[in-house]
């Protein structure tokens, strides 16, 4: 009993730490380095860390024999790369708050994708949550276009659109990863996915500016790949072993709160009424979707 209680507490500590770290990732997008270079080094350091971790834990590598599994792996790597790149572009275009809030609608995209694939109608709760999220996102777009009470970091439409692209591709990445992890270790799958991100991003780096030049740039990018990606995701998997997916999903849904707080503290992004209202609606509806279906579990 005491061991189970201890493991649950460790799981709660781990998932809280994960939510805080995920919330801080948006800060890296403010680095004066292009999104493609950020993603390249994130994938590089993450793959390297996970590889050495797999050797240390003696994780078994099961070859993918079915062609469908190989295509799912390639697809998941592609979607992960697009998710990362579009998220950091959203941060650079519209600020951390808008990027994080638009990304937070990924549970809705997951529910819609599952409903489309299974040819099932959404239930009333999903319909209501979907409508709330759509209205909340529309508030963000209206704020960007017409009211001027949100920070203007770039084109009014581009940033939120890239945030939604990040959410959509993350939902597809999660669904493909869930299928892959039924036959392959999640650690091994993550190594392959990060290597695929490297391959997908590599051809576009030559024309991508600015590139990292200072020692602090490389140190921050190493921290992003090692701590904020590789080790944090392993912590999340640890939490999933000791907590229900719905509980973990609920804590992860708090990521925008930390992101907006960090943006306010470090970059003085204003905490406006529209950000609070849209954020509350999106996080509340996303939490309900995660809790009812746990699509990413």
C-alpha positions in Angstrom: 0.0 0.0 0.0 2.8 2.5 1.0 4.7 1.6 -2.1 1.7 2.2 -4.3 1.0 5.5 -2.6 4.7 6.5 -3.0 4.6 5.6 -6.7 1.4 7.7 -7.2 3.0 10.6 -5.5 6.1 10.3 -7.6 3.9 10.1 -10.7 2.1 13.3 -9.6 5.4 15.1 -9.1 6.7 13.9 -12.4 3.6 15.0 -14.4 3.6 18.4 -12.7 7.3 18.9 -13.6 6.5 17.8 -17.2 3.7 20.4 -17.5 6.0 23.1 -16.2 8.8 22.2 -18.6 6.4 21.9 -21.6 5.1 25.3 -20.7 8.6 26.7 -20.8 9.4 25.3 -24.3 7.7 28.3 -25.9 10.4 30.5 -24.4 13.0 28.8 -26.7 11.0 30.1 -29.7 12.0 33.7 -28.7 15.6 32.8 -29.3 17.1 34.7 -32.3 17.5 31.5 -34.3 15.2 30.3 -37.1 12.6 27.7 -36.3 14.2 25.1 -38.6 17.5 25.4 -36.8 15.8 25.1 -33.4 14.0 21.9 -34.5 17.2 20.5 -36.0 19.2 20.7 -32.8 16.2 19.7 -30.7 15.9 16.5 -32.7 19.7 15.9 -32.8 20.3 16.3 -29.0 17.1 14.4 -28.2 17.9 11.4 -30.5 21.5 11.3 -29.0 20.2 11.4 -25.4 17.5 8.8 -26.1 20.0 6.5 -27.8 22.5 6.5 -24.9 19.5 6.1 -22.5 18.4 3.0 -24.5 21.8 1.5 -24.3 22.0 2.2 -20.5 18.6 0.6 -19.9 19.3 -2.2 -22.4 16.1 -1.5 -24.3 15.2 -4.1 -26.9 15.0 -3.1 -30.5 12.2 -4.9 -32.4 12.5 -4.5 -36.2 9.4 -3.3 -38.0 8.5 -6.0 -40.4 5.2 -4.8 -41.8 5.3 -2.1 -44.5 2.3 -0.4 -42.9 4.3 0.0 -39.6 7.2 1.5 -41.5 4.9 4.0 -43.3 3.4 4.9 -39.9 6.8 5.5 -38.5 7.8 7.8 -41.4 4.5 9.6 -41.1 4.8 10.1 -37.4 8.3 11.5 -37.9 7.0 13.9 -40.6 4.1 15.1 -38.4 6.5 15.5 -35.4 8.8 17.7 -37.5 5.9 19.8 -38.9 4.5 20.1 -35.4 7.7 21.4 -33.9 8.5 23.8 -36.8 5.0 25.3 -37.0 4.9 25.8 -33.2 8.1 27.8 -33.1 7.0 29.8 -36.1 3.8 30.6 -34.3 5.8 31.7 -31.3 7.9 34.0 -33.4 4.9 35.4 -35.3 2.3 35.8 -32.6 4.0 35.3 -29.2 4.0 32.5 -26.7 0.5 32.9 -25.4 -1.2 32.7 -28.8 1.0 29.9 -30.0 0.4 27.8 -26.9 -3.3 28.4 -26.8 -3.9 27.5 -30.4 -1.7 24.4 -30.0 -3.9 23.4 -27.0 -6.8 22.5 -29.3 -5.1 19.3 -30.3 -7.6 17.1 -28.4 -10.4 18.4 -30.6 -8.4 17.4 -33.8 -7.7 14.0 -32.2 -11.4 13.5 -31.5 -12.4 14.6 -35.0 -9.8 12.4 -36.7 -10.9 9.3 -34.7 -14.5 10.0 -35.5 -13.7 10.3 -39.2 -11.6 7.1 -39.3 -14.3 5.1 -37.4 -17.2 6.8 -39.2 -18.9 7.6 -35.9 -20.8 10.7 -34.9 -19.5 12.9 -32.1 -21.3 12.6 -28.8 -23.0 15.6 -27.3 -20.1 16.4 -25.0 -17.6 16.3 -27.9 -19.9 18.6 -29.9 -20.2 21.1 -27.1 -16.5 21.1 -26.4 -15.7 21.4 -30.1 -18.0 24.4 -30.4 -16.4 26.1 -27.3 -12.9 25.6 -28.7 -13.9 27.0 -32.1 -15.4 30.1 -30.5 -12.4 30.5 -28.3 -10.0 30.3 -31.2 -12.1 32.7 -33.2 -11.7 35.2 -30.3 -7.9 34.9 -30.7 -8.2 35.5 -34.4 -10.4 38.5 -33.9 -8.1 39.9 -31.3 -5.2 39.6 -33.7 -7.0 41.2 -36.6 -9.2 43.9 -35.3 -8.7 44.9 -31.7 -5.1 45.3 -31.1 -5.1 44.3 -27.5 -3.0 41.2 -28.2 0.8 41.6 -28.9 1.5 42.2 -32.5 4.6 40.1 -33.3 3.8 39.5 -37.0 1.0 38.9 -39.5 -2.4 38.8 -37.8 -3.5 35.5 -39.3 -0.2 33.7 -39.8 0.7 33.0 -36.1 -2.6 31.5 -35.0 -2.8 29.5 -38.2 0.6 28.0 -37.6 -0.4 27.2 -34.0 -3.4 25.3 -35.3 -1.2 23.5 -37.8 1.0 22.5 -34.8 -2.0 21.2 -33.0 -3.3 19.2 -36.0 0.0 17.6 -36.8 0.6 16.8 -33.1 -2.8 15.0 -32.9 -1.9 12.9 -36.0 1.6 12.2 -34.6 0.1 11.0 -31.3 -2.4 8.7 -33.0 0.4 7.1 -35.2 2.7 6.8 -32.2 0.0 5.1 -30.2 -0.3 2.4 -32.9 3.5 2.0 -33.2 4.0 1.7 -29.4 1.8 -1.4 -29.4 4.6 -3.4 -31.1 7.6 -1.3 -30.4 9.2 0.3 -27.4 8.1 3.9 -27.1 11.8 4.8 -26.4 12.9 3.2 -29.6 10.1 4.7 -31.6 11.1 8.2 -30.2 14.7 7.7 -31.4 13.5 6.8 -34.9 11.1 9.7 -35.0 13.8 12.2 -33.9 16.1 10.9 -36.6 13.4 11.2 -39.2 12.9 14.8 -38.1 16.6 15.4 -38.7 16.3 14.0 -42.2 13.2 16.0 -43.1 14.6 19.3 -41.8 18.2 18.9 -43.2 17.5 19.9 -46.8 16.0 23.3 -45.7 18.7 24.4 -43.4 21.0 26.1 -45.9 18.6 28.8 -46.6 17.3 29.2 -43.1 18.5 32.3 -41.2 19.5 33.2 -38.6 21.5 30.2 -37.6 22.9 29.6 -34.0 26.3 31.3 -33.6 26.8 32.0 -29.9 27.8 29.5 -27.2 24.6 30.4 -25.3 22.5 29.5 -28.4 24.0 26.0 -28.6 23.7 25.6 -24.8 20.0 26.5 -24.8 19.3 24.2 -27.8 21.1 21.4 -26.0 19.0 22.0 -23.0 15.9 21.9 -25.2 16.9 18.6 -26.7 18.3 16.8 -23.7 16.2 18.0 -20.8 13.0 19.6 -22.2 12.4 16.9 -24.8 14.2 13.5 -24.2 14.2 13.4 -20.4 10.9 15.1 -20.0 9.1 12.7 -22.3 10.6 9.8 -20.3 9.3 11.4 -17.1 5.8 11.6 -18.8 5.9 7.9 -19.6 6.9 7.2 -16.0 3.9 9.2 -14.8 1.6 7.2 -17.1 2.8 4.0 -15.5 1.5 5.2 -12.1 -1.4 7.5 -13.0 -4.5 7.2 -15.2 -4.1 8.8 -18.7 -6.9 11.1 -17.9 -5.1 12.5 -14.8 -1.9 13.0 -16.8 -3.8 14.6 -19.6 -5.5 17.0 -17.1 -2.1 18.2 -15.8 -0.7 18.5 -19.3 -3.7 20.7 -20.2 -2.3 23.2 -17.7 0.7 23.8 -20.0 -0.7 27.0 -21.4 -1.0 28.5 -17.9 2.7 28.0 -17.3 3.5 29.2 -20.8 1.5 32.4 -20.5 3.0 33.0 -17.0 6.5 32.5 -18.3 5.8 34.8 -21.3 4.6 37.5 -18.9 7.5 37.2 -16.5 10.4 36.9 -19.0 9.1 38.8 -22.1 6.4 41.0 -20.6 3.7 39.7 -22.9 0.4 41.4 -21.7 -2.1 39.3 -19.9 -5.2 40.6 -21.7 -8.9 39.8 -21.2 -9.1 38.0 -24.5 -6.1 35.8 -23.6 -7.7 34.9 -20.2 -11.1 34.2 -21.7 -9.9 32.2 -24.7 -7.4 30.3 -22.6 -10.0 29.4 -20.0 -12.4 28.2 -22.7 -9.8 26.2 -24.6 -8.2 24.6 -21.5 -11.6 23.7 -20.0 -13.0 22.1 -23.2 -9.7 20.3 -23.9 -9.6 19.0 -20.4 -13.1 17.6 -20.8 -12.1 15.9 -24.1 -9.0 14.4 -22.6 -10.9 13.2 -19.5 -13.8 11.7 -21.4 -11.9 9.9 -24.2 -8.2 10.2 -23.2 -7.3 10.2 -26.9 -3.6 10.6 -26.4 -3.3 7.8 -23.8 
